[in-house]
Amino acid sequence: MSQTRFQIELEQEEDGRWIAEVTDLPGVMAYGKTRDQALGAAQALALRVLADRLEHGEAVPEQLLNVSFVAA
């Protein structure tokens, strides 16, 4: 079983909000009032995108069975 690791880039906006982006999954970015909220929202969205890809045959299931996230 292979492991897929996704890096999440975090940045605080001028208004205090946090934005988290999963750079390997286009369009997967989320805001939060705190760093942890943004991180959690981005992880949840990334998992939804991966599930959608699996359901539509756009990804090989064996490559996505072990997924982890690393905050940068």
Buried (B, 14 or more C-beta within 10 A) or exposed (E): EEEEEBEBEBEEEEEEBBBBBBEEBEEBBBEBEEBEBBBBBBBEBBBEBBEEBBEEEEBEEEBBEEBEBEBE
